[in-house]
Amino acid sequence: MGSFSIWHWLIVLLIVVMVFGTKKLKNMGSDLGGAVKGFKDGMKEGGQNAADAKDTPAGQVSHAQTADKATIDVEAKQKS
């Protein structure tokens, strides 16, 4: 009762395929793979930019980091 046999897993897999369909499962798998790849690339890039971040005081963004991005500087105000 503690572990499932191969037949239990095959029945669960069959139900999942019937509910979602193979095309939807293929798309979810490729999306998940892309997300993992993006995360790994971000981790590698983050390690390289760690030395650059030490030069900038906390809470401030240097112009070198925002030069390649099209950003808009907006000041948010609270309603009173």
BAZAFI-776015 format. One record per residue (C-alpha): x, y, z; residue number from 0; residue in three letters. Coordinates in Angstrom, 3 decimals, padded with zeros to 6 digits, always signed. Example, Ala and Ser with C-alpha at 12.3 -4.5 7.8 and 13.67 -1.06 7.14 Angstrom:
// residues 2
{xx = +012.300&yy = -004.500&zz = +007.800&nr = 0&rest = ALA} $
{xx = +013.670&yy = -001.060&zz = +007.140&nr = 1&rest = SER} $
This chain:
// residues 80
{xx = +000.000&yy = +000.000&zz = +000.000&nr = 0&rest = MET} $
{xx = +003.038&yy = +002.272&zz = +000.414&nr = 1&rest = GLY} $
{xx = +004.143&yy = +002.394&zz = -003.236&nr = 2&rest = SER} $
{xx = +002.323&yy = +002.217&zz = -006.519&nr = 3&rest = PHE} $
{xx = +002.947&yy = -000.529&zz = -009.035&nr = 4&rest = SER} $
{xx = +003.640&yy = +000.063&zz = -012.712&nr = 5&rest = ILE} $
{xx = -000.046&yy = -000.556&zz = -013.490&nr = 6&rest = TRP} $
{xx = -001.125&yy = +002.310&zz = -011.252&nr = 7&rest = HIS} $
{xx = +001.256&yy = +004.689&zz = -013.031&nr = 8&rest = TRP} $
{xx = +000.113&yy = +003.507&zz = -016.468&nr = 9&rest = LEU} $
{xx = -003.534&yy = +004.125&zz = -015.548&nr = 10&rest = ILE} $
{xx = -002.671&yy = +007.617&zz = -014.244&nr = 11&rest = VAL} $
{xx = -000.710&yy = +008.353&zz = -017.444&nr = 12&rest = LEU} $
{xx = -003.615&yy = +007.157&zz = -019.607&nr = 13&rest = LEU} $
{xx = -006.074&yy = +009.385&zz = -017.723&nr = 14&rest = ILE} $
{xx = -003.770&yy = +012.409&zz = -018.027&nr = 15&rest = VAL} $
{xx = -003.385&yy = +011.846&zz = -021.780&nr = 16&rest = VAL} $
{xx = -007.147&yy = +011.479&zz = -022.166&nr = 17&rest = MET} $
{xx = -007.844&yy = +014.676&zz = -020.216&nr = 18&rest = VAL} $
{xx = -005.177&yy = +016.958&zz = -021.689&nr = 19&rest = PHE} $
{xx = -004.414&yy = +015.359&zz = -025.060&nr = 20&rest = GLY} $
{xx = -000.997&yy = +014.703&zz = -026.540&nr = 21&rest = THR} $
{xx = -000.666&yy = +018.097&zz = -028.242&nr = 22&rest = LYS} $
{xx = -001.304&yy = +019.992&zz = -024.998&nr = 23&rest = LYS} $
{xx = +001.171&yy = +017.769&zz = -023.110&nr = 24&rest = LEU} $
{xx = +003.808&yy = +018.334&zz = -025.824&nr = 25&rest = LYS} $
{xx = +003.349&yy = +022.108&zz = -025.576&nr = 26&rest = ASN} $
{xx = +003.565&yy = +022.023&zz = -021.781&nr = 27&rest = MET} $
{xx = +006.762&yy = +019.959&zz = -021.990&nr = 28&rest = GLY} $
{xx = +008.422&yy = +022.351&zz = -024.418&nr = 29&rest = SER} $
{xx = +007.345&yy = +025.354&zz = -022.305&nr = 30&rest = ASP} $
{xx = +008.790&yy = +023.725&zz = -019.201&nr = 31&rest = LEU} $
{xx = +012.049&yy = +022.959&zz = -021.020&nr = 32&rest = GLY} $
{xx = +012.301&yy = +026.556&zz = -022.230&nr = 33&rest = GLY} $
{xx = +011.697&yy = +027.843&zz = -018.709&nr = 34&rest = ALA} $
{xx = +014.428&yy = +025.608&zz = -017.286&nr = 35&rest = VAL} $
{xx = +016.850&yy = +026.712&zz = -020.015&nr = 36&rest = LYS} $
{xx = +016.046&yy = +030.367&zz = -019.343&nr = 37&rest = GLY} $
{xx = +016.573&yy = +029.849&zz = -015.621&nr = 38&rest = PHE} $
{xx = +019.978&yy = +028.233&zz = -016.206&nr = 39&rest = LYS} $
{xx = +021.030&yy = +031.054&zz = -018.546&nr = 40&rest = ASP} $
{xx = +019.891&yy = +033.601&zz = -015.976&nr = 41&rest = GLY} $
{xx = +021.894&yy = +031.915&zz = -013.253&nr = 42&rest = MET} $
{xx = +025.025&yy = +031.961&zz = -015.422&nr = 43&rest = LYS} $
{xx = +024.432&yy = +035.593&zz = -016.372&nr = 44&rest = GLU} $
{xx = +023.725&yy = +036.544&zz = -012.766&nr = 45&rest = GLY} $
{xx = +027.097&yy = +035.241&zz = -011.661&nr = 46&rest = GLY} $
{xx = +028.875&yy = +037.334&zz = -014.268&nr = 47&rest = GLN} $
{xx = +026.976&yy = +040.505&zz = -013.336&nr = 48&rest = ASN} $
{xx = +027.589&yy = +040.082&zz = -009.598&nr = 49&rest = ALA} $
{xx = +030.892&yy = +041.989&zz = -009.855&nr = 50&rest = ALA} $
{xx = +029.157&yy = +044.866&zz = -011.672&nr = 51&rest = ASP} $
{xx = +026.413&yy = +045.044&zz = -009.036&nr = 52&rest = ALA} $
{xx = +028.943&yy = +045.571&zz = -006.241&nr = 53&rest = LYS} $
{xx = +029.950&yy = +048.925&zz = -007.749&nr = 54&rest = ASP} $
{xx = +026.367&yy = +050.258&zz = -007.678&nr = 55&rest = THR} $
{xx = +024.898&yy = +051.269&zz = -004.294&nr = 56&rest = PRO} $
{xx = +021.830&yy = +049.366&zz = -003.106&nr = 57&rest = ALA} $
{xx = +018.538&yy = +050.676&zz = -004.482&nr = 58&rest = GLY} $
{xx = +020.151&yy = +052.449&zz = -007.438&nr = 59&rest = GLN} $
{xx = +020.382&yy = +051.290&zz = -011.023&nr = 60&rest = VAL} $
{xx = +023.392&yy = +052.271&zz = -013.088&nr = 61&rest = SER} $
{xx = +023.007&yy = +053.609&zz = -016.603&nr = 62&rest = HIS} $
{xx = +025.025&yy = +050.689&zz = -017.983&nr = 63&rest = ALA} $
{xx = +022.347&yy = +048.245&zz = -016.822&nr = 64&rest = GLN} $
{xx = +019.460&yy = +050.222&zz = -018.361&nr = 65&rest = THR} $
{xx = +021.146&yy = +051.331&zz = -021.579&nr = 66&rest = ALA} $
{xx = +019.869&yy = +048.333&zz = -023.556&nr = 67&rest = ASP} $
{xx = +016.322&yy = +048.436&zz = -022.167&nr = 68&rest = LYS} $
{xx = +013.565&yy = +050.826&zz = -023.149&nr = 69&rest = ALA} $
{xx = +012.281&yy = +051.916&zz = -019.754&nr = 70&rest = THR} $
{xx = +010.054&yy = +054.710&zz = -018.620&nr = 71&rest = ILE} $
{xx = +010.736&yy = +056.473&zz = -015.344&nr = 72&rest = ASP} $
{xx = +007.425&yy = +056.886&zz = -013.516&nr = 73&rest = VAL} $
{xx = +006.718&yy = +058.115&zz = -010.006&nr = 74&rest = GLU} $
{xx = +003.825&yy = +056.394&zz = -008.253&nr = 75&rest = ALA} $
{xx = +001.659&yy = +058.369&zz = -005.850&nr = 76&rest = LYS} $
{xx = -000.800&yy = +057.078&zz = -003.293&nr = 77&rest = GLN} $
{xx = -004.403&yy = +058.220&zz = -003.261&nr = 78&rest = LYS} $
{xx = -005.395&yy = +060.078&zz = -000.123&nr = 79&rest = SER} $
